[in-house]
């Protein structure tokens, strides 16, 4: 037991030491490519909206979802993108992030003909890499909250994409502390996935033409 306790302490210490480095690399990679004002966002053919659940565990609306969809609709209506690629998890019955995002976008006036669904966006890496390799979009505007956009841009840069990001309204840490705690580990895993494991999406498949 003592040995395992020491191992756990060493692992925890390593994570604490690695996180500032991972955080710095990911933040620096996103410099100059994050946008908050709709009039400043450069035009791109497609917006890639990163998935999340429409509802939280107790049935309330998920503010991360709500604000991302709203930001994507703003891009479309401002003429900054012509199509919206919604990419999310559809890993089990009754849970379909991409379809939920499409339905929310149509309620905000985005025509269904302008929306493309990616049901295999199980992770951020899957969504970003599939955007280029499956949907043929090396130049894209990513849509999520800032912390998520920074990590997605890091992956996109490693994939050789010309990506920028439009930052949806942030959600207070107190409203969803677990999300921000997960980001602590997600930033480390992004570096591991990209540089050590050379991980690829769970599914790729045939190319899909947009537009």
Backbone bond lengths (Angstrom), bond angles and torsions (degrees), N, CA, C in turn:
res aa  C-N    CA-C-N  psi(-1)  N-CA   C-N-CA  omega(-1)  CA-C   N-CA-C  phi
1 X - - - 1.463 - - 1.518 111.18 -
2 X 1.331 114.77 -40.47 1.454 118.42 -179.79 1.526 111.21 -63.56
3 X 1.336 115.83 -39.48 1.454 120.33 179.70 1.525 111.05 -62.96
4 X 1.351 116.53 -45.08 1.458 120.05 179.15 1.521 111.61 -65.70
5 X 1.315 116.48 -34.03 1.464 120.59 177.67 1.524 110.17 -64.60
6 X 1.336 116.40 -41.16 1.465 120.24 178.23 1.521 111.50 -66.52
7 X 1.344 115.38 -40.14 1.462 119.29 177.53 1.521 110.18 -61.27
8 X 1.340 116.20 -43.42 1.462 120.46 179.40 1.519 111.19 -61.65
9 X 1.330 116.25 -39.79 1.459 120.02 178.22 1.523 111.55 -64.83
10 X 1.339 116.11 -40.91 1.464 120.09 178.84 1.526 111.61 -64.46
11 X 1.331 116.40 -42.11 1.467 120.43 178.60 1.514 110.43 -63.73
12 X 1.332 116.50 -44.17 1.463 120.40 178.99 1.520 111.02 -61.97
13 X 1.333 115.69 -41.95 1.462 119.65 179.07 1.510 111.96 -64.03
14 X 1.340 116.44 -38.35 1.463 120.33 178.84 1.520 111.07 -64.95
15 X 1.334 116.06 -41.17 1.458 119.55 178.77 1.521 111.64 -63.97
16 X 1.320 115.90 -41.45 1.466 120.45 178.76 1.523 110.13 -62.12
17 X 1.329 116.75 -37.52 1.460 120.80 -178.87 1.523 111.74 -74.50
18 X 1.328 116.62 -35.73 1.453 121.06 -175.60 1.524 112.05 -77.14
19 X 1.326 117.13 -34.24 1.468 119.41 -172.67 1.526 113.56 -55.95
20 X 1.351 120.53 -46.94 1.473 118.40 -179.89 1.523 112.72 -58.73
21 X 1.334 117.21 -35.07 1.458 121.02 178.48 1.526 110.56 -68.33
22 X 1.337 116.67 -47.08 1.463 120.69 179.08 1.521 110.40 -61.96
23 X 1.316 116.25 -43.46 1.462 120.97 -179.88 1.529 110.99 -61.96
24 X 1.324 116.65 -42.96 1.459 121.03 -179.09 1.519 111.47 -65.08
25 X 1.331 117.17 -45.03 1.468 120.93 179.62 1.522 110.99 -60.58
26 X 1.331 115.95 -45.26 1.456 120.24 -175.85 1.527 110.93 -69.52
27 X 1.317 117.43 -41.21 1.462 120.51 177.88 1.535 110.98 -63.44
28 X 1.312 116.10 -44.13 1.459 120.37 -178.26 1.522 111.26 -64.62
29 X 1.316 116.54 -36.26 1.462 121.11 179.92 1.530 111.63 -62.82
30 X 1.340 116.23 -27.06 1.463 120.45 -176.50 1.525 113.41 -92.32
31 X 1.322 118.09 -4.78 1.466 121.08 -176.54 1.533 110.72 -58.41
32 X 1.337 115.01 132.77 1.455 120.45 178.34 1.511 115.05 78.57
33 X 1.314 117.31 1.14 1.469 119.81 -177.35 1.529 112.60 -123.42
34 X 1.339 116.36 8.64 1.463 121.99 176.72 1.524 109.30 -104.72
35 X 1.338 115.71 136.67 1.462 120.40 -178.57 1.532 109.98 -131.27
36 X 1.340 115.04 141.80 1.458 122.13 177.20 1.522 111.79 -116.79
37 X 1.318 118.18 -26.64 1.463 123.37 -179.05 1.523 109.95 -97.22
38 X 1.326 116.19 126.00 1.457 120.26 -174.68 1.519 111.73 -61.53
39 X 1.331 118.10 -33.12 1.465 120.26 -177.41 1.523 112.46 -72.81
40 X 1.330 117.71 -15.31 1.463 121.31 -179.24 1.528 113.19 -95.90
41 X 1.309 117.76 -10.68 1.463 120.83 -176.66 1.527 109.79 -71.48
42 X 1.334 118.85 126.33 1.475 120.03 176.45 1.524 110.44 -67.93
43 X 1.312 115.72 151.94 1.463 119.98 179.86 1.529 110.67 -73.76
44 X 1.301 114.72 140.94 1.452 122.82 175.21 1.523 107.93 -139.30
45 X 1.316 119.19 154.92 1.469 119.62 179.46 1.530 113.02 -63.71
46 X 1.342 115.77 -35.99 1.464 120.02 -169.98 1.526 110.76 -136.87
47 X 1.331 114.96 141.91 1.469 121.68 168.23 1.521 108.24 -100.84
48 X 1.320 116.63 132.38 1.461 122.30 175.84 1.527 108.10 -103.17
49 X 1.318 116.69 112.00 1.461 121.34 -179.93 1.521 108.41 -97.08
50 X 1.323 116.21 120.12 1.467 121.25 -178.19 1.524 110.21 -80.66
51 X 1.313 115.52 135.13 1.456 121.43 -169.74 1.512 115.61 -77.68
52 X 1.315 113.83 154.46 1.448 123.68 170.50 1.521 106.90 -160.00
53 X 1.311 117.65 166.50 1.465 120.65 -177.60 1.525 111.07 -68.64
54 X 1.318 116.16 145.44 1.464 120.70 178.13 1.517 111.60 -72.92
55 X 1.325 116.76 -28.42 1.467 121.85 -178.41 1.523 110.03 -126.01
56 X 1.323 116.16 152.64 1.456 120.87 172.54 1.523 108.89 -89.88
57 X 1.324 116.73 177.21 1.467 120.71 -170.98 1.526 113.84 -58.14
58 X 1.328 117.42 -33.82 1.469 119.43 -177.46 1.527 113.26 -88.93
59 X 1.344 117.24 7.69 1.449 120.93 175.66 1.513 115.62 94.43
60 X 1.317 117.66 -5.56 1.459 120.19 178.14 1.527 110.53 -74.95
61 X 1.343 116.08 159.08 1.455 120.27 175.74 1.524 110.39 -61.66
62 X 1.323 115.71 138.99 1.463 121.32 175.61 1.521 108.16 -84.62
63 X 1.324 116.85 114.97 1.462 120.35 -176.42 1.524 112.41 -65.58
64 X 1.316 118.12 -31.40 1.469 120.07 175.76 1.531 109.78 -59.12
65 X 1.317 116.38 -45.45 1.459 122.62 178.43 1.526 110.11 -63.04
66 X 1.307 116.51 -51.12 1.463 122.10 -176.22 1.523 111.44 -56.94
67 X 1.347 116.67 -46.62 1.462 120.56 -176.05 1.530 111.81 -72.55
68 X 1.335 117.71 -33.42 1.472 120.23 177.96 1.531 110.79 -66.59
69 X 1.315 116.47 -45.30 1.457 120.22 -179.64 1.527 110.28 -63.62
70 X 1.312 116.13 -41.27 1.459 119.93 178.71 1.528 110.74 -61.93
71 X 1.333 116.89 -42.13 1.473 120.36 179.23 1.525 111.04 -64.23
72 X 1.329 117.20 -40.05 1.466 120.64 178.95 1.523 110.74 -64.23
73 X 1.328 117.20 -40.67 1.461 121.11 177.91 1.524 110.63 -63.82
74 X 1.335 117.13 -38.11 1.459 121.00 177.64 1.529 110.78 -60.97
75 X 1.314 116.44 -43.55 1.461 120.25 178.76 1.523 111.48 -60.27
76 X 1.321 115.80 -44.43 1.463 119.52 -178.40 1.525 111.13 -65.75
77 X 1.301 117.25 -48.96 1.461 120.88 -176.41 1.530 112.19 -67.91
78 X 1.341 117.15 -24.29 1.469 120.54 177.48 1.519 111.79 -84.87
79 X 1.328 117.61 -1.01 1.452 121.36 179.95 1.513 113.99 75.64
80 X 1.326 117.04 18.09 1.464 120.70 -179.73 1.525 112.33 -81.03
81 X 1.330 117.22 -21.76 1.466 122.47 175.96 1.528 108.18 -140.94
82 X 1.333 115.56 156.43 1.459 120.03 178.25 1.527 112.02 -102.84
83 X 1.319 116.16 -23.47 1.456 120.93 179.74 1.531 109.36 -137.21
84 X 1.331 114.81 155.10 1.462 121.24 178.48 1.522 108.33 -123.38
85 X 1.316 116.12 118.38 1.470 122.78 177.19 1.521 107.83 -97.69
86 X 1.324 116.50 112.47 1.461 120.84 179.92 1.524 108.00 -99.50
87 X 1.312 116.38 121.57 1.458 121.05 -171.88 1.526 110.17 -123.24
88 X 1.332 116.66 120.63 1.456 118.76 -177.40 1.513 112.60 -157.22
89 X 1.304 113.58 -177.98 1.463 123.43 -175.84 1.531 110.05 -82.05
90 X 1.322 114.61 134.83 1.465 121.53 173.81 1.519 107.87 -137.70
91 X 1.353 114.02 43.34 1.451 120.17 -168.63 1.514 115.91 -80.26
92 X 1.338 118.11 -13.73 1.453 118.57 177.67 1.521 110.45 -147.80
93 X 1.294 116.23 159.82 1.458 122.51 -173.16 1.527 111.29 -59.92
94 X 1.317 114.95 134.51 1.455 120.17 177.29 1.514 114.60 85.66
95 X 1.338 117.32 2.01 1.457 121.20 179.75 1.523 108.30 -128.08
96 X 1.326 116.48 114.69 1.464 119.90 -172.03 1.528 108.87 -147.68
97 X 1.327 116.00 89.53 1.464 120.61 -176.31 1.518 112.40 -62.99
98 X 1.328 117.24 -42.48 1.462 120.61 -175.92 1.531 111.33 -63.21
99 X 1.324 117.10 -45.19 1.462 120.32 179.22 1.524 111.19 -64.91
100 X 1.320 116.89 -40.00 1.468 120.27 177.24 1.530 110.90 -61.50
101 X 1.329 117.11 -39.96 1.460 119.88 178.52 1.528 110.88 -67.38
102 X 1.334 116.94 -41.39 1.464 119.75 178.03 1.525 110.50 -59.88
103 X 1.320 117.43 -45.73 1.461 120.94 -178.80 1.528 111.21 -62.58
104 X 1.329 116.08 -40.20 1.467 119.80 179.75 1.523 110.93 -68.26
105 X 1.330 117.31 -36.68 1.465 120.81 178.78 1.523 111.41 -66.68
106 X 1.323 117.24 -41.18 1.471 119.18 179.56 1.523 110.23 -64.94
107 X 1.312 118.23 -33.80 1.462 121.21 175.98 1.528 111.74 -64.49
108 X 1.333 116.17 -24.28 1.461 121.33 178.35 1.529 111.85 -94.67
109 X 1.306 116.57 11.09 1.462 120.39 173.28 1.512 116.51 92.59
110 X 1.326 118.04 6.28 1.465 120.25 176.28 1.527 107.83 -82.42
111 X 1.327 118.52 123.98 1.468 119.61 -177.81 1.527 111.57 -65.35
112 X 1.305 115.57 143.25 1.464 120.12 -178.48 1.523 111.34 -60.93
113 X 1.334 116.74 -29.63 1.466 120.70 179.88 1.522 112.47 -65.78
114 X 1.328 117.79 -18.27 1.465 121.88 -179.60 1.524 112.54 -94.59
115 X 1.337 116.78 -0.91 1.467 121.14 -174.95 1.520 109.79 -109.18
116 X 1.325 115.55 132.11 1.468 122.48 178.23 1.519 107.97 -118.72
117 X 1.325 116.93 135.68 1.463 121.51 -176.31 1.526 111.18 -103.33
118 X 1.317 114.94 134.37 1.467 122.06 171.28 1.522 107.17 -120.09
119 X 1.315 116.41 105.83 1.465 121.28 -176.48 1.528 112.64 -85.59
120 X 1.332 117.76 0.15 1.467 120.42 -176.45 1.525 111.92 -111.65
121 X 1.323 116.85 27.15 1.464 120.29 176.05 1.513 110.73 -87.33
122 X 1.318 116.85 65.60 1.458 121.16 -173.96 1.526 112.75 -70.58
123 X 1.332 115.42 -29.47 1.462 121.29 178.21 1.525 107.40 -137.01
124 X 1.324 115.62 165.30 1.458 119.63 177.83 1.518 110.77 -57.14
125 X 1.329 117.55 -42.59 1.456 121.28 179.25 1.525 110.54 -59.47
126 X 1.323 117.37 -43.21 1.462 121.20 179.19 1.526 110.55 -60.44
127 X 1.329 116.95 -46.64 1.462 121.13 -177.55 1.525 111.55 -61.75
128 X 1.322 116.56 -45.68 1.464 120.77 -176.00 1.528 110.97 -69.59
129 X 1.304 117.18 -48.84 1.468 120.67 -176.98 1.526 110.88 -66.77
130 X 1.331 117.49 -40.54 1.458 120.70 178.53 1.526 111.08 -64.93
131 X 1.322 116.96 -32.37 1.466 120.86 178.00 1.523 110.18 -55.95
132 X 1.318 116.77 -40.12 1.462 120.20 179.84 1.524 112.16 -84.68
133 X 1.335 116.98 -50.53 1.462 119.80 -169.56 1.528 113.97 -79.47
134 X 1.324 116.52 -32.43 1.467 119.86 -178.75 1.528 111.25 -97.07
135 X 1.338 116.50 -44.96 1.466 120.19 -174.99 1.522 112.51 -96.84
136 X 1.332 117.91 1.23 1.451 121.99 171.43 1.511 115.42 65.15
137 X 1.340 117.14 37.57 1.462 121.07 -176.21 1.540 110.49 -121.24
138 X 1.323 117.99 88.86 1.465 120.45 177.74 1.524 112.68 -78.96
139 X 1.344 117.04 -15.46 1.459 122.12 -179.66 1.522 107.79 -120.94
140 X 1.331 117.16 115.65 1.462 120.28 -167.90 1.523 110.72 -151.32
141 X 1.333 116.08 156.19 1.467 121.96 170.60 1.517 108.05 -107.12
142 X 1.312 116.73 116.52 1.465 121.95 179.80 1.524 108.79 -85.01
143 X 1.321 116.47 141.61 1.465 121.49 -178.52 1.524 110.35 -124.94
144 X 1.320 115.04 118.39 1.455 122.12 173.63 1.528 106.79 -170.61
145 X 1.341 116.73 -170.87 1.458 119.42 173.00 1.530 109.34 -75.67
146 X 1.325 116.08 162.87 1.461 120.12 -172.69 1.528 112.37 -54.81
147 X 1.328 117.54 -49.65 1.472 119.28 -175.24 1.518 110.88 -59.16
148 X 1.319 116.83 -36.31 1.466 121.58 -179.47 1.524 110.44 -76.11
149 X 1.332 116.25 -39.93 1.462 120.45 178.05 1.520 112.01 -59.77
150 X 1.323 116.57 -40.40 1.464 119.64 -179.08 1.521 110.59 -59.83
151 X 1.317 116.45 -44.47 1.465 120.34 -178.95 1.528 110.68 -68.91
152 X 1.329 117.12 -40.24 1.461 120.36 178.77 1.525 111.44 -64.45
153 X 1.327 116.99 -38.57 1.464 120.31 178.24 1.526 111.44 -66.38
154 X 1.319 116.59 -34.36 1.470 120.01 176.74 1.535 109.90 -61.77
155 X 1.321 115.92 -45.42 1.468 120.63 178.91 1.527 110.23 -65.24
156 X 1.336 116.20 -42.00 1.462 120.45 -179.21 1.522 111.48 -63.01
157 X 1.314 116.90 -41.16 1.464 119.87 179.35 1.524 110.09 -63.43
158 X 1.326 117.43 -42.33 1.459 120.06 178.32 1.525 110.97 -64.08
159 X 1.339 117.07 -29.58 1.462 121.94 179.31 1.527 111.46 -81.15
160 X 1.345 117.28 -4.12 1.456 120.92 179.20 1.513 113.98 80.88
161 X 1.335 117.34 25.27 1.455 121.54 -177.79 1.529 111.23 -93.43
162 X 1.314 115.55 149.34 1.459 122.82 174.13 1.526 107.01 -94.15
163 X 1.320 116.46 79.61 1.458 121.44 -172.59 1.526 111.61 -112.01
164 X 1.330 114.41 144.22 1.453 122.39 168.35 1.524 106.46 -124.85
165 X 1.329 116.74 175.18 1.460 119.04 -178.68 1.522 110.89 -140.02
166 X 1.325 114.93 139.03 1.462 122.26 173.24 1.515 107.00 -103.65
167 X 1.317 116.09 122.16 1.464 120.58 -173.22 1.530 111.51 -88.05
168 X 1.314 115.42 117.04 1.455 120.97 174.32 1.529 109.00 -70.57
169 X 1.304 115.28 161.76 1.465 120.62 179.31 1.527 110.33 -55.03
170 X 1.319 116.12 136.03 1.463 120.67 178.83 1.526 111.07 -74.13
171 X 1.313 115.36 159.02 1.458 123.12 175.49 1.522 107.34 -111.76
172 X 1.300 117.00 136.51 1.462 121.26 -177.97 1.528 110.83 -57.21
173 X 1.321 115.95 142.05 1.467 120.71 179.01 1.522 110.45 -57.34
174 X 1.330 116.92 -38.81 1.465 121.12 -178.11 1.529 112.13 -64.30
175 X 1.337 116.76 -23.46 1.467 120.09 -179.29 1.522 112.22 -78.75
176 X 1.336 116.67 -25.56 1.466 120.15 -178.71 1.525 110.03 -154.13
177 X 1.336 117.96 67.26 1.470 119.42 -177.58 1.528 113.32 -60.16
178 X 1.334 117.67 -31.70 1.466 120.26 -177.86 1.521 111.22 -62.86
179 X 1.337 117.02 -35.37 1.461 120.71 179.73 1.520 110.83 -61.94
180 X 1.306 116.57 -43.53 1.458 120.59 -178.03 1.529 111.48 -74.51
181 X 1.318 117.33 -30.33 1.462 120.11 174.86 1.533 110.11 -67.39
182 X 1.331 116.73 -40.82 1.468 120.60 178.28 1.522 111.16 -61.53
183 X 1.323 116.28 -35.19 1.462 119.37 -179.29 1.523 111.07 -62.22
184 X 1.330 116.94 -31.16 1.463 122.19 176.83 1.535 110.09 -53.27
185 X 1.328 115.60 -48.03 1.462 120.61 -178.55 1.533 111.57 -81.42
186 X 1.340 116.83 -31.50 1.467 120.04 -177.82 1.520 111.73 -64.01
187 X 1.322 117.10 -34.15 1.472 119.56 179.41 1.524 111.24 -68.16
188 X 1.297 116.16 -39.39 1.461 119.59 176.31 1.528 110.27 -65.31
189 X 1.341 115.81 -44.31 1.460 119.59 -179.02 1.526 111.88 -66.03
190 X 1.321 117.57 -29.70 1.472 119.67 177.53 1.520 110.29 -61.60
191 X 1.335 116.92 -42.08 1.458 120.52 178.00 1.531 110.92 -67.37
192 X 1.327 116.23 -41.63 1.463 120.44 179.15 1.529 110.27 -62.86
193 X 1.334 116.13 -46.77 1.466 120.48 -179.10 1.522 111.77 -60.05
194 X 1.335 116.16 -44.88 1.464 121.43 -173.41 1.524 112.07 -76.43
195 X 1.333 116.50 -44.25 1.464 119.42 -169.55 1.530 114.99 -101.33
196 X 1.324 117.39 -24.47 1.460 119.63 -177.04 1.524 112.52 -108.49
197 X 1.331 116.59 -50.81 1.465 120.29 -176.69 1.517 112.55 -87.35
198 X 1.336 117.13 -18.78 1.466 121.90 -177.09 1.541 110.10 49.56
199 X 1.308 113.67 47.78 1.462 120.27 -174.11 1.520 111.48 -71.36
200 X 1.319 115.87 143.98 1.465 123.14 177.15 1.528 108.64 -117.54
201 X 1.330 118.33 166.34 1.466 120.38 179.18 1.526 112.38 -58.54
202 X 1.315 114.55 152.19 1.460 120.12 179.10 1.526 110.85 -59.97
203 X 1.333 115.92 -39.28 1.462 121.25 178.37 1.525 108.64 -130.68
204 X 1.338 116.06 141.48 1.451 120.68 170.92 1.529 108.54 -117.50
205 X 1.311 118.67 -80.78 1.453 120.18 176.07 1.512 113.19 85.66
206 X 1.330 115.69 -167.32 1.449 122.66 -174.76 1.528 110.84 -71.83
207 X 1.339 114.21 153.53 1.461 120.03 178.46 1.523 110.49 -68.20
208 X 1.342 114.63 145.70 1.460 121.74 178.63 1.525 107.84 -121.10
209 X 1.312 116.78 125.44 1.468 121.39 -177.68 1.526 109.91 -86.58
210 X 1.335 116.16 133.15 1.463 121.47 175.58 1.520 107.97 -107.09
211 X 1.342 115.92 129.52 1.449 120.73 176.30 1.515 112.19 84.40
